[in-house]
Amino acid sequence: MLRVAVRFFARYREATGRQRLEVDLPDGGTVEAAWAAVVDRHPELGRYRPFTLFAIGNDYVGPDHALRPGDELCLFPPVSGGSAGRSRTARRASRSDRARSAG
Amino acid sequence: MDGDIYKIVEQPLSPDAVAASVGDPAAGGVVIFSGIVRNEKDGRPVKYLEYEAHAAMAEAKMREIGAAVRQRWPSVKAVTMLHRIGRLEIGESSVLIAVSAAHRREAFEACQYAIDTLKQRVPVWKKEHFEDGEVWVGLQGG
């Protein structure tokens, strides 16, 4: 069995009312499996899956990334740093980030 | 590039301080981008903004952007990237990027690349507070 910590940011932190959650996965569990376990506990996040970015440590990871014991998986809404940004900028960014992590 | 600065901060940002931070005797130009909190979003008056970051990862990603800048524009002398978090009022600066280079063209190009890439990759989120509500930017379609 594999226990990983999950951290929530911004909208996800507010939607779940928590900053962290621990989930248990079968050995070799992936980021996608962790997301499923999180949504099981917090169904309100389910609709955000197409927009979500995943990170471990200081790097983005893709949904197929295999988790290891002690990993801390961060769940990000689309990023929107800088200022005067439009929402479509953030959506475009989230697509390109996912493309990168898938590659 | 040891002198480059990449930080998430909670204090007000100073353009003078970032300009000084990229000073170099071989630099012929310094370009500074300052992102400012605007008083409206699509015609709706904004009261103030709140920024949140994954600070460690944000600083790491800004450092990666700085490394990419130096690779692409070798005449760049120094880079500073600061992003402020917390509550920001209208007119305050949320992000400051300063680039010094031997010539102005490289400084302009590198600074534009740095802010454009920051907005795509650096884990910072912004919540807009209006008179009648609040919204996290980036998921309006969700």
gemmi code that builds the backbone of each chain (N, CA, C; Angstrom):
import gemmi

chains = {
    "A": [
        ("MET", (0.840, -1.195, 0.000), (0.000, 0.000, 0.000), (0.880, 1.253, 0.000)),
        ("LEU", (0.336, 2.288, -0.531), (1.092, 3.523, -0.757), (0.301, 4.687, -0.160)),
        ("ARG", (0.930, 5.391, 0.782), (0.253, 6.555, 1.376), (0.905, 7.829, 0.875)),
        ("VAL", (0.142, 8.704, 0.285), (0.686, 9.984, -0.187), (-0.120, 11.143, 0.390)),
        ("ALA", (0.568, 12.249, 0.565), (-0.096, 13.475, 1.018), (-0.514, 14.281, -0.200)),
        ("VAL", (-1.672, 14.886, -0.105), (-2.166, 15.732, -1.187), (-2.339, 17.136, -0.635)),
        ("ARG", (-1.855, 18.115, -1.377), (-1.998, 19.529, -0.955), (-2.912, 20.264, -1.915)),
        ("PHE", (-3.787, 21.086, -1.366), (-4.748, 21.851, -2.164), (-4.358, 23.328, -2.191)),
        ("PHE", (-4.580, 23.960, -3.328), (-4.226, 25.376, -3.469), (-5.409, 26.183, -3.995)),
        ("ALA", (-5.434, 27.439, -3.582), (-6.360, 28.439, -4.130), (-7.804, 27.922, -4.074)),
        ("ARG", (-8.449, 27.876, -5.225), (-9.858, 27.490, -5.264), (-10.084, 26.095, -4.672)),
        ("TYR", (-9.143, 25.205, -4.888), (-9.343, 23.833, -4.395), (-9.280, 23.790, -2.870)),
        ("ARG", (-8.397, 24.623, -2.316), (-8.303, 24.704, -0.855), (-9.614, 25.232, -0.280)),
        ("GLU", (-10.143, 26.246, -0.925), (-11.412, 26.801, -0.425), (-12.576, 25.845, -0.646)),
        ("ALA", (-12.583, 25.161, -1.796), (-13.705, 24.270, -2.112), (-13.758, 23.096, -1.143)),
        ("THR", (-12.571, 22.593, -0.739), (-12.552, 21.429, 0.147), (-12.513, 21.835, 1.610)),
        ("GLY", (-12.175, 23.090, 1.870), (-12.040, 23.537, 3.253), (-10.817, 22.943, 3.930)),
        ("ARG", (-9.858, 22.468, 3.181), (-8.657, 21.899, 3.792), (-7.431, 22.183, 2.926)),
        ("GLN", (-6.253, 22.113, 3.589), (-5.007, 22.315, 2.850), (-4.369, 20.992, 2.464)),
        ("ARG", (-4.657, 19.948, 3.261), (-3.986, 18.662, 3.027), (-4.945, 17.508, 3.243)),
        ("LEU", (-4.580, 16.387, 2.618), (-5.348, 15.162, 2.786), (-4.371, 14.018, 2.536)),
        ("GLU", (-4.510, 12.929, 3.315), (-3.682, 11.760, 3.020), (-4.560, 10.716, 2.366)),
        ("VAL", (-4.053, 10.112, 1.292), (-4.828, 9.063, 0.630), (-3.963, 7.806, 0.521)),
        ("ASP", (-4.634, 6.661, 0.604), (-3.958, 5.361, 0.455), (-4.287, 4.802, -0.921)),
        ("LEU", (-3.236, 4.369, -1.592), (-3.394, 3.817, -2.943), (-2.713, 2.451, -2.992)),
        ("PRO", (-3.112, 1.625, -3.966), (-2.351, 0.385, -4.181), (-0.920, 0.727, -4.607)),
        ("ASP", (0.027, -0.168, -4.383), (1.405, 0.067, -4.836), (1.409, 0.386, -6.318)),
        ("GLY", (2.266, 1.341, -6.693), (2.331, 1.729, -8.101), (1.224, 2.681, -8.509)),
        ("GLY", (0.475, 3.166, -7.538), (-0.625, 4.085, -7.832), (-0.133, 5.341, -8.559)),
        ("THR", (-0.945, 5.818, -9.466), (-0.560, 6.982, -10.263), (-1.206, 8.254, -9.719)),
        ("VAL", (-0.783, 9.362, -10.303), (-1.393, 10.653, -9.990), (-2.901, 10.598, -10.253)),
        ("GLU", (-3.269, 9.963, -11.356), (-4.695, 9.864, -11.704), (-5.460, 9.090, -10.628)),
        ("ALA", (-4.830, 8.018, -10.107), (-5.473, 7.235, -9.053), (-5.624, 8.075, -7.789)),
        ("ALA", (-4.617, 8.903, -7.504), (-4.709, 9.779, -6.333), (-5.838, 10.793, -6.518)),
        ("TRP", (-5.946, 11.336, -7.738), (-7.028, 12.278, -8.010), (-8.380, 11.598, -7.751)),
        ("ALA", (-8.517, 10.341, -8.223), (-9.777, 9.623, -8.031), (-10.076, 9.451, -6.544)),
        ("ALA", (-9.019, 9.147, -5.765), (-9.215, 8.973, -4.322), (-9.621, 10.294, -3.666)),
        ("VAL", (-9.056, 11.388, -4.156), (-9.413, 12.704, -3.613), (-10.870, 13.031, -3.946)),
        ("VAL", (-11.255, 12.781, -5.189), (-12.627, 13.105, -5.605), (-13.637, 12.227, -4.868)),
        ("ASP", (-13.204, 11.020, -4.507), (-14.050, 10.144, -3.714), (-14.416, 10.826, -2.393)),
        ("ARG", (-13.415, 11.493, -1.799), (-13.648, 12.198, -0.523), (-14.265, 13.576, -0.756)),
        ("HIS", (-13.930, 14.185, -1.876), (-14.406, 15.545, -2.169), (-14.992, 15.610, -3.583)),
        ("PRO", (-16.206, 15.107, -3.731), (-16.814, 15.055, -5.074), (-16.926, 16.439, -5.719)),
        ("GLU", (-16.896, 17.490, -4.903), (-17.032, 18.846, -5.454), (-15.869, 19.204, -6.379)),
        ("LEU", (-14.751, 18.456, -6.290), (-13.609, 18.753, -7.162), (-13.713, 18.072, -8.523)),
        ("GLY", (-14.585, 17.091, -8.650), (-14.618, 16.245, -9.838), (-14.686, 17.013, -11.140)),
        ("ARG", (-15.493, 18.064, -11.171), (-15.689, 18.784, -12.429), (-14.458, 19.591, -12.840)),
        ("TYR", (-13.484, 19.726, -11.943), (-12.303, 20.528, -12.273), (-11.192, 19.708, -12.928)),
        ("ARG", (-11.367, 18.396, -13.069), (-10.287, 17.545, -13.582), (-9.644, 18.073, -14.876)),
        ("PRO", (-10.461, 18.534, -15.881), (-9.823, 18.975, -17.136), (-8.926, 20.201, -16.963)),
        ("PHE", (-9.072, 20.914, -15.848), (-8.318, 22.158, -15.660), (-7.121, 21.975, -14.727)),
        ("THR", (-7.018, 20.795, -14.119), (-6.096, 20.642, -12.998), (-4.663, 20.345, -13.439)),
        ("LEU", (-3.728, 21.003, -12.748), (-2.307, 20.739, -12.939), (-1.799, 19.980, -11.703)),
        ("PHE", (-0.868, 19.052, -11.931), (-0.313, 18.258, -10.840), (1.167, 18.562, -10.684)),
        ("ALA", (1.632, 18.572, -9.441), (3.060, 18.804, -9.210), (3.527, 17.983, -8.018)),
        ("ILE", (4.774, 17.550, -8.098), (5.455, 16.906, -6.967), (6.789, 17.620, -6.795)),
        ("GLY", (7.090, 17.985, -5.544), (8.291, 18.787, -5.337), (8.131, 20.100, -6.081)),
        ("ASN", (9.107, 20.448, -6.901), (9.023, 21.701, -7.652), (8.742, 21.483, -9.139)),
        ("ASP", (8.202, 20.318, -9.487), (8.006, 20.019, -10.909), (6.583, 19.563, -11.208)),
        ("TYR", (6.110, 19.970, -12.374), (4.833, 19.462, -12.852), (5.002, 17.995, -13.236)),
        ("VAL", (3.968, 17.210, -13.004), (3.979, 15.807, -13.431), (2.671, 15.523, -14.164)),
        ("GLY", (2.693, 14.495, -14.981), (1.510, 14.107, -15.733), (0.650, 13.131, -14.943)),
        ("PRO", (-0.572, 12.884, -15.406), (-1.496, 12.006, -14.683), (-1.027, 10.558, -14.589)),
        ("ASP", (-0.138, 10.134, -15.501), (0.326, 8.741, -15.480), (1.542, 8.534, -14.580)),
        ("HIS", (2.032, 9.626, -14.012), (3.221, 9.533, -13.148), (2.940, 8.607, -11.954)),
        ("ALA", (3.865, 7.672, -11.711), (3.696, 6.738, -10.588), (4.183, 7.391, -9.289)),
        ("LEU", (3.349, 7.314, -8.274), (3.685, 7.938, -6.997), (4.538, 6.996, -6.155)),
        ("ARG", (5.343, 7.625, -5.271), (6.159, 6.845, -4.359), (5.775, 7.179, -2.927)),
        ("PRO", (6.079, 6.252, -2.000), (5.709, 6.518, -0.600), (6.288, 7.855, -0.131)),
        ("GLY", (5.493, 8.628, 0.565), (5.976, 9.893, 1.099), (5.865, 11.057, 0.134)),
        ("ASP", (5.459, 10.792, -1.113), (5.289, 11.890, -2.054), (4.228, 12.863, -1.554)),
        ("GLU", (4.449, 14.131, -1.884), (3.422, 15.133, -1.629), (2.944, 15.623, -2.993)),
        ("LEU", (1.699, 15.306, -3.295), (1.122, 15.658, -4.595), (0.342, 16.965, -4.448)),
        ("CYS", (0.716, 17.952, -5.260), (0.026, 19.240, -5.220), (-1.011, 19.308, -6.337)),
        ("LEU", (-2.196, 19.762, -5.991), (-3.269, 19.940, -6.976), (-3.444, 21.433, -7.227)),
        ("PHE", (-3.214, 21.839, -8.483), (-3.266, 23.257, -8.839), (-4.439, 23.539, -9.766)),
        ("PRO", (-5.195, 24.582, -9.493), (-6.042, 25.164, -10.540), (-5.120, 25.819, -11.575)),
        ("PRO", (-5.652, 26.225, -12.730), (-4.805, 26.948, -13.690), (-4.108, 28.119, -13.018)),
        ("VAL", (-2.833, 28.328, -13.384), (-2.082, 29.408, -12.744), (-2.503, 30.750, -13.336)),
        ("SER", (-2.354, 31.815, -12.538), (-2.777, 33.141, -13.001), (-1.930, 34.220, -12.362)),
        ("GLY", (-0.619, 33.997, -12.386), (0.276, 34.991, -11.810), (0.367, 36.226, -12.681)),
        ("GLY", (1.249, 37.134, -12.292), (1.359, 38.395, -12.999), (0.216, 39.298, -12.584)),
        ("SER", (-0.264, 40.104, -13.513), (-1.431, 40.914, -13.197), (-2.117, 41.295, -14.481)),
        ("ALA", (-3.333, 41.817, -14.346), (-4.115, 42.241, -15.495), (-4.342, 41.087, -16.470)),
        ("GLY", (-4.233, 39.852, -15.978), (-4.416, 38.694, -16.843), (-5.880, 38.409, -17.110)),
        ("ARG", (-6.162, 37.858, -18.259), (-7.524, 37.452, -18.618), (-7.660, 35.958, -18.377)),
        ("SER", (-8.881, 35.532, -18.147), (-9.071, 34.117, -17.840), (-8.652, 33.232, -19.011)),
        ("ARG", (-8.823, 33.738, -20.247), (-8.469, 32.848, -21.363), (-6.956, 32.645, -21.433)),
        ("THR", (-6.189, 33.598, -20.916), (-4.744, 33.396, -20.841), (-4.439, 32.209, -19.938)),
        ("ALA", (-5.112, 32.160, -18.806), (-4.854, 31.085, -17.857), (-5.281, 29.735, -18.438)),
        ("ARG", (-6.396, 29.730, -19.172), (-6.830, 28.450, -19.734), (-5.854, 27.952, -20.786)),
        ("ARG", (-5.368, 28.921, -21.605), (-4.392, 28.527, -22.617), (-3.144, 27.966, -21.926)),
        ("ALA", (-2.752, 28.628, -20.832), (-1.558, 28.183, -20.120), (-1.759, 26.772, -19.597)),
        ("SER", (-2.938, 26.489, -19.079), (-3.129, 25.178, -18.473), (-3.049, 24.093, -19.539)),
        ("ARG", (-3.519, 24.404, -20.743), (-3.425, 23.406, -21.805), (-1.968, 23.138, -22.159)),
        ("SER", (-1.186, 24.217, -22.294), (0.197, 24.007, -22.708), (0.977, 23.296, -21.608)),
        ("ASP", (0.639, 23.571, -20.339), (1.333, 22.885, -19.263), (1.010, 21.387, -19.269)),
        ("ARG", (-0.254, 21.092, -19.547), (-0.608, 19.671, -19.594), (0.096, 18.993, -20.754)),
        ("ALA", (0.195, 19.710, -21.882), (0.868, 19.125, -23.036), (2.316, 18.808, -22.671)),
        ("ARG", (2.927, 19.757, -21.916), (4.309, 19.528, -21.510), (4.422, 18.323, -20.592)),
        ("SER", (3.505, 18.241, -19.599), (3.670, 17.152, -18.642), (3.339, 15.806, -19.290)),
        ("ALA", (2.518, 15.830, -20.332), (2.197, 14.571, -20.994), (3.377, 14.090, -21.829)),
        ("GLY", (4.292, 15.004, -22.183), (5.334, 14.669, -23.141), (6.545, 14.024, -22.538)),
    ],
    "B": [
        ("MET", (25.389, 33.918, -13.116), (24.005, 34.198, -12.757), (23.775, 34.065, -11.252)),
        ("ASP", (24.885, 34.008, -10.493), (24.746, 33.854, -9.051), (23.997, 35.009, -8.419)),
        ("GLY", (24.120, 36.182, -9.038), (23.489, 37.350, -8.454), (22.013, 37.478, -8.775)),
        ("ASP", (21.468, 36.603, -9.639), (20.059, 36.721, -10.007), (19.163, 36.451, -8.799)),
        ("ILE", (17.990, 37.101, -8.805), (17.084, 37.011, -7.656), (15.720, 36.534, -8.141)),
        ("TYR", (15.195, 35.499, -7.499), (13.871, 34.965, -7.848), (13.128, 34.720, -6.543)),
        ("LYS", (12.140, 35.557, -6.246), (11.524, 35.445, -4.926), (10.030, 35.727, -4.931)),
        ("ILE", (9.334, 35.000, -4.054), (7.953, 35.314, -3.695), (8.026, 36.137, -2.414)),
        ("VAL", (7.387, 37.304, -2.410), (7.513, 38.198, -1.254), (6.127, 38.672, -0.808)),
        ("GLU", (6.067, 39.129, 0.447), (4.798, 39.636, 0.976), (4.803, 41.152, 1.125)),
        ("GLN", (5.969, 41.761, 0.900), (6.071, 43.212, 1.078), (5.840, 43.924, -0.252)),
        ("PRO", (5.489, 45.218, -0.180), (5.369, 46.012, -1.410), (6.654, 45.956, -2.226)),
        ("LEU", (6.489, 45.986, -3.559), (7.634, 45.863, -4.467), (8.143, 47.245, -4.850)),
        ("SER", (9.460, 47.359, -4.963), (10.077, 48.641, -5.292), (10.797, 48.556, -6.640)),
        ("PRO", (10.305, 49.282, -7.648), (10.989, 49.281, -8.946), (12.434, 49.782, -8.836)),
        ("ASP", (12.674, 50.750, -7.977), (14.035, 51.259, -7.824), (14.977, 50.168, -7.317)),
        ("ALA", (14.473, 49.384, -6.352), (15.326, 48.341, -5.776), (15.628, 47.263, -6.814)),
        ("VAL", (14.612, 46.875, -7.630), (14.911, 45.822, -8.616), (15.823, 46.355, -9.715)),
        ("ALA", (15.663, 47.622, -10.068), (16.567, 48.194, -11.080), (18.004, 48.154, -10.566)),
        ("ALA", (18.168, 48.508, -9.301), (19.517, 48.490, -8.728), (20.062, 47.069, -8.681)),
        ("SER", (19.158, 46.082, -8.455), (19.618, 44.699, -8.284), (20.209, 44.116, -9.558)),
        ("VAL", (19.860, 44.666, -10.723), (20.413, 44.120, -11.976), (21.516, 45.015, -12.547)),
        ("GLY", (21.982, 45.964, -11.743), (23.033, 46.862, -12.205), (24.306, 46.101, -12.587)),
        ("ASP", (24.900, 46.514, -13.695), (26.121, 45.856, -14.173), (26.856, 46.856, -15.043)),
        ("PRO", (28.160, 47.008, -14.825), (28.904, 48.009, -15.591), (28.886, 47.748, -17.095)),
        ("ALA", (28.649, 46.482, -17.492), (28.649, 46.144, -18.921), (27.245, 46.229, -19.532)),
        ("ALA", (26.271, 46.643, -18.715), (24.895, 46.723, -19.222), (24.651, 48.092, -19.840)),
        ("GLY", (24.060, 48.075, -21.047), (23.713, 49.333, -21.697), (22.243, 49.667, -21.535)),
        ("GLY", (21.475, 48.736, -20.970), (20.054, 48.998, -20.788), (19.457, 48.102, -19.724)),
        ("VAL", (18.470, 48.642, -19.014), (17.695, 47.864, -18.046), (16.235, 48.009, -18.424)),
        ("VAL", (15.530, 46.886, -18.571), (14.087, 46.935, -18.807), (13.395, 46.351, -17.589)),
        ("ILE", (12.379, 47.085, -17.111), (11.614, 46.637, -15.949), (10.169, 46.471, -16.368)),
        ("PHE", (9.592, 45.319, -16.066), (8.144, 45.166, -16.213), (7.536, 45.169, -14.828)),
        ("SER", (6.505, 45.981, -14.648), (5.765, 45.998, -13.390), (4.311, 45.698, -13.693)),
        ("GLY", (3.806, 44.603, -13.163), (2.390, 44.265, -13.313), (1.604, 44.948, -12.211)),
        ("ILE", (0.530, 45.648, -12.598), (-0.190, 46.503, -11.647), (-1.617, 45.986, -11.458)),
        ("VAL", (-2.114, 46.087, -10.241), (-3.501, 45.710, -9.963), (-4.425, 46.761, -10.566)),
        ("ARG", (-5.277, 46.309, -11.488), (-6.151, 47.204, -12.241), (-7.501, 47.337, -11.539)),
        ("ASN", (-8.163, 48.459, -11.791), (-9.391, 48.750, -11.032), (-10.650, 48.154, -11.642)),
        ("GLU", (-10.495, 47.392, -12.733), (-11.701, 46.787, -13.312), (-11.352, 45.488, -14.022)),
        ("LYS", (-12.347, 44.598, -14.128), (-12.204, 43.366, -14.904), (-13.428, 43.256, -15.790)),
        ("ASP", (-13.209, 43.365, -17.094), (-14.314, 43.325, -18.056), (-15.416, 44.325, -17.685)),
        ("GLY", (-14.997, 45.506, -17.250), (-15.951, 46.562, -16.939), (-16.524, 46.491, -15.525)),
        ("ARG", (-16.151, 45.450, -14.780), (-16.668, 45.290, -13.413), (-15.631, 45.842, -12.437)),
        ("PRO", (-16.045, 46.789, -11.581), (-15.056, 47.410, -10.676), (-14.439, 46.397, -9.709)),
        ("VAL", (-13.117, 46.401, -9.612), (-12.389, 45.519, -8.702), (-12.049, 46.297, -7.437)),
        ("LYS", (-12.282, 45.682, -6.264), (-11.938, 46.336, -4.991), (-10.482, 46.097, -4.618)),
        ("TYR", (-10.086, 44.842, -4.676), (-8.684, 44.502, -4.411), (-8.442, 43.077, -4.884)),
        ("LEU", (-7.182, 42.647, -4.907), (-6.820, 41.290, -5.321), (-6.105, 40.571, -4.196)),
        ("GLU", (-6.223, 39.253, -4.235), (-5.475, 38.413, -3.311), (-4.655, 37.430, -4.138)),
        ("TYR", (-3.369, 37.320, -3.846), (-2.510, 36.375, -4.547), (-2.051, 35.296, -3.584)),
        ("GLU", (-2.003, 34.071, -4.113), (-1.502, 32.928, -3.350), (-0.499, 32.197, -4.226)),
        ("ALA", (0.520, 31.584, -3.617), (1.532, 30.875, -4.400), (1.954, 29.595, -3.706)),
        ("HIS", (2.465, 28.661, -4.474), (3.298, 27.594, -3.934), (4.704, 28.186, -3.999)),
        ("ALA", (5.139, 28.787, -2.886), (6.310, 29.671, -2.941), (7.570, 28.950, -3.407)),
        ("ALA", (7.835, 27.779, -2.857), (9.087, 27.093, -3.208), (9.118, 26.738, -4.686)),
        ("MET", (7.998, 26.217, -5.172), (7.960, 25.835, -6.582), (7.952, 27.066, -7.475)),
        ("ALA", (7.270, 28.117, -7.040), (7.226, 29.349, -7.839), (8.631, 29.925, -8.003)),
        ("GLU", (9.397, 29.925, -6.911), (10.764, 30.444, -7.008), (11.618, 29.553, -7.915)),
        ("ALA", (11.415, 28.237, -7.819), (12.171, 27.315, -8.679), (11.819, 27.542, -10.147)),
        ("LYS", (10.521, 27.749, -10.427), (10.102, 27.953, -11.820), (10.623, 29.298, -12.344)),
        ("MET", (10.629, 30.319, -11.518), (11.177, 31.605, -11.960), (12.667, 31.466, -12.250)),
        ("ARG", (13.350, 30.673, -11.428), (14.789, 30.455, -11.659), (14.999, 29.738, -12.996)),
        ("GLU", (14.130, 28.792, -13.321), (14.217, 28.109, -14.623), (14.009, 29.100, -15.769)),
        ("ILE", (13.071, 30.006, -15.578), (12.815, 31.017, -16.614), (14.053, 31.888, -16.795)),
        ("GLY", (14.669, 32.266, -15.680), (15.886, 33.069, -15.757), (17.005, 32.338, -16.489)),
        ("ALA", (17.112, 31.027, -16.238), (18.146, 30.236, -16.922), (17.858, 30.191, -18.423)),
        ("ALA", (16.577, 30.051, -18.782), (16.208, 30.016, -20.198), (16.499, 31.362, -20.857)),
        ("VAL", (16.258, 32.443, -20.123), (16.565, 33.787, -20.637), (18.048, 33.902, -20.960)),
        ("ARG", (18.871, 33.428, -20.026), (20.316, 33.575, -20.224), (20.817, 32.720, -21.388)),
        ("GLN", (20.160, 31.587, -21.583), (20.562, 30.737, -22.695), (20.186, 31.382, -24.035)),
        ("ARG", (19.004, 32.008, -24.057), (18.488, 32.541, -25.317), (19.072, 33.902, -25.658)),
        ("TRP", (19.364, 34.689, -24.630), (19.935, 36.026, -24.841), (21.247, 36.124, -24.048)),
        ("PRO", (22.327, 35.638, -24.628), (23.592, 35.552, -23.869), (24.118, 36.915, -23.407)),
        ("SER", (23.641, 38.008, -24.020), (24.154, 39.308, -23.581), (23.426, 39.838, -22.349)),
        ("VAL", (22.465, 39.062, -21.838), (21.799, 39.472, -20.591), (22.801, 39.402, -19.439)),
        ("LYS", (22.827, 40.464, -18.641), (23.794, 40.542, -17.543), (23.209, 40.081, -16.216)),
        ("ALA", (21.953, 40.427, -15.964), (21.348, 40.045, -14.682), (19.834, 40.023, -14.822)),
        ("VAL", (19.197, 39.179, -14.003), (17.740, 39.035, -14.019), (17.240, 39.052, -12.579)),
        ("THR", (16.165, 39.795, -12.329), (15.463, 39.715, -11.052), (13.981, 39.509, -11.340)),
        ("MET", (13.375, 38.533, -10.659), (11.936, 38.303, -10.784), (11.343, 38.208, -9.377)),
        ("LEU", (10.405, 39.103, -9.083), (9.743, 39.104, -7.779), (8.234, 39.041, -7.998)),
        ("HIS", (7.571, 38.176, -7.253), (6.103, 38.161, -7.282), (5.603, 38.348, -5.861)),
        ("ARG", (4.701, 39.274, -5.698), (4.150, 39.527, -4.370), (2.896, 38.681, -4.161)),
        ("ILE", (2.669, 38.226, -2.921), (1.445, 37.519, -2.585), (0.748, 38.223, -1.429)),
        ("GLY", (-0.485, 37.785, -1.149), (-1.275, 38.422, -0.106), (-2.268, 39.388, -0.728)),
        ("ARG", (-2.764, 40.316, 0.088), (-3.750, 41.272, -0.409), (-3.057, 42.471, -1.058)),
        ("LEU", (-3.463, 42.785, -2.289), (-2.900, 43.938, -3.003), (-4.015, 44.904, -3.396)),
        ("GLU", (-3.745, 46.172, -3.200), (-4.724, 47.201, -3.519), (-4.558, 47.667, -4.966)),
        ("ILE", (-5.582, 48.356, -5.466), (-5.523, 48.920, -6.815), (-4.281, 49.806, -6.941)),
        ("GLY", (-3.562, 49.642, -8.051), (-2.388, 50.472, -8.298), (-1.090, 49.898, -7.753)),
        ("GLU", (-1.177, 48.869, -6.917), (0.054, 48.266, -6.394), (0.621, 47.290, -7.411)),
        ("SER", (1.915, 47.047, -7.284), (2.604, 46.152, -8.206), (2.571, 44.727, -7.660)),
        ("SER", (2.116, 43.786, -8.507), (2.062, 42.377, -8.090), (3.297, 41.613, -8.537)),
        ("VAL", (3.901, 42.063, -9.630), (5.071, 41.359, -10.140), (6.045, 42.381, -10.705)),
        ("LEU", (7.320, 42.149, -10.446), (8.373, 43.013, -10.991), (9.445, 42.132, -11.599)),
        ("ILE", (9.764, 42.436, -12.852), (10.840, 41.720, -13.530), (11.815, 42.761, -14.070)),
        ("ALA", (13.076, 42.579, -13.771), (14.099, 43.491, -14.294), (15.166, 42.673, -15.008)),
        ("VAL", (15.539, 43.156, -16.177), (16.588, 42.499, -16.968), (17.572, 43.562, -17.424)),
        ("SER", (18.830, 43.308, -17.185), (19.853, 44.192, -17.754), (20.597, 43.428, -18.839)),
        ("ALA", (20.962, 44.149, -19.891), (21.664, 43.518, -21.009), (22.601, 44.537, -21.645)),
        ("ALA", (23.492, 44.029, -22.484), (24.436, 44.921, -23.140), (23.690, 45.941, -23.998)),
        ("HIS", (22.611, 45.483, -24.650), (21.857, 46.363, -25.547), (20.363, 46.263, -25.265)),
        ("ARG", (19.641, 47.341, -25.626), (18.240, 47.439, -25.224), (17.362, 46.358, -25.836)),
        ("ARG", (17.657, 45.975, -27.069), (16.783, 45.024, -27.734), (16.704, 43.698, -26.964)),
        ("GLU", (17.865, 43.194, -26.559), (17.880, 41.950, -25.787), (17.158, 42.128, -24.460)),
        ("ALA", (17.331, 43.276, -23.855), (16.686, 43.513, -22.552), (15.161, 43.514, -22.702)),
        ("PHE", (14.651, 44.183, -23.741), (13.201, 44.201, -23.980), (12.685, 42.788, -24.255)),
        ("GLU", (13.357, 42.097, -25.171), (12.873, 40.763, -25.565), (12.897, 39.799, -24.384)),
        ("ALA", (13.984, 39.831, -23.634), (14.121, 38.903, -22.509), (13.078, 39.193, -21.439)),
        ("CYS", (12.808, 40.469, -21.201), (11.830, 40.830, -20.165), (10.433, 40.376, -20.583)),
        ("GLN", (10.100, 40.574, -21.844), (8.775, 40.134, -22.326), (8.637, 38.620, -22.236)),
        ("TYR", (9.687, 37.912, -22.643), (9.655, 36.449, -22.545), (9.455, 36.028, -21.082)),
        ("ALA", (10.144, 36.698, -20.177), (10.083, 36.314, -18.763), (8.671, 36.491, -18.200)),
        ("ILE", (8.005, 37.596, -18.478), (6.661, 37.789, -17.908), (5.660, 36.861, -18.590)),
        ("ASP", (5.773, 36.689, -19.917), (4.837, 35.798, -20.605), (4.950, 34.368, -20.072)),
        ("THR", (6.178, 33.923, -19.858), (6.387, 32.552, -19.391), (5.979, 32.411, -17.927)),
        ("LEU", (6.253, 33.441, -17.146), (5.825, 33.416, -15.737), (4.324, 33.153, -15.652)),
        ("LYS", (3.557, 33.863, -16.478), (2.103, 33.737, -16.400), (1.610, 32.348, -16.800)),
        ("GLN", (2.432, 31.612, -17.556), (2.027, 30.272, -17.978), (2.450, 29.179, -17.014)),
        ("ARG", (3.559, 29.362, -16.313), (4.189, 28.227, -15.636), (4.359, 28.365, -14.135)),
        ("VAL", (4.317, 29.585, -13.628), (4.658, 29.776, -12.222), (3.390, 29.632, -11.367)),
        ("PRO", (3.432, 28.745, -10.367), (2.220, 28.466, -9.587), (1.834, 29.602, -8.630)),
        ("VAL", (1.136, 30.561, -9.198), (0.577, 31.691, -8.452), (-0.877, 31.823, -8.879)),
        ("TRP", (-1.741, 32.111, -7.915), (-3.165, 32.261, -8.222), (-3.669, 33.587, -7.693)),
        ("LYS", (-4.702, 34.074, -8.372), (-5.197, 35.425, -8.101), (-6.699, 35.362, -7.883)),
        ("LYS", (-7.142, 36.007, -6.822), (-8.574, 36.074, -6.540), (-9.007, 37.530, -6.634)),
        ("GLU", (-9.984, 37.765, -7.472), (-10.489, 39.127, -7.642), (-11.669, 39.361, -6.707)),
        ("HIS", (-11.588, 40.434, -5.949), (-12.682, 40.789, -5.048), (-13.451, 41.967, -5.644)),
        ("PHE", (-14.755, 41.759, -5.859), (-15.634, 42.792, -6.399), (-16.558, 43.283, -5.287)),
        ("GLU", (-17.318, 44.323, -5.603), (-18.296, 44.822, -4.626), (-19.260, 43.705, -4.213)),
        ("ASP", (-19.613, 42.859, -5.192), (-20.686, 41.902, -4.953), (-20.225, 40.450, -5.049)),
        ("GLY", (-18.964, 40.201, -4.774), (-18.511, 38.813, -4.812), (-17.030, 38.704, -5.067)),
        ("GLU", (-16.587, 37.464, -5.256), (-15.167, 37.221, -5.463), (-15.017, 36.021, -6.377)),
        ("VAL", (-13.900, 35.985, -7.117), (-13.713, 34.864, -8.038), (-12.217, 34.582, -8.219)),
        ("TRP", (-11.880, 33.296, -8.179), (-10.508, 32.893, -8.517), (-10.353, 32.987, -10.025)),
        ("VAL", (-9.307, 33.621, -10.473), (-9.073, 33.768, -11.906), (-8.542, 32.456, -12.465)),
        ("GLY", (-9.030, 32.110, -13.664), (-8.461, 30.961, -14.344), (-9.403, 29.792, -14.524)),
        ("LEU", (-10.537, 29.827, -13.870), (-11.463, 28.703, -13.992), (-12.881, 29.171, -14.283)),
        ("GLN", (-13.024, 30.311, -14.889), (-14.372, 30.829, -15.094), (-15.235, 29.860, -15.897)),
        ("GLY", (-14.593, 29.120, -16.814), (-15.354, 28.169, -17.614), (-15.671, 26.891, -16.864)),
        ("GLY", (-14.978, 26.674, -15.713), (-15.169, 25.431, -14.980), (-16.356, 25.540, -14.069)),
    ],
}
model = gemmi.Model(1)
for chain_id, residues in chains.items():
    chain = gemmi.Chain(chain_id)
    for i, (resn, *xyz) in enumerate(residues, 1):
        res = gemmi.Residue()
        res.name, res.seqid = resn, gemmi.SeqId(i, " ")
        for name, pos in zip(("N", "CA", "C"), xyz):
            atom = gemmi.Atom()
            atom.name, atom.element = name, gemmi.Element(name[0])
            atom.pos, atom.b_iso = gemmi.Position(*pos), 0.0
            res.add_atom(atom)
        chain.add_residue(res)
    model.add_chain(chain)
structure = gemmi.Structure()
structure.add_model(model)
structure.setup_entities()
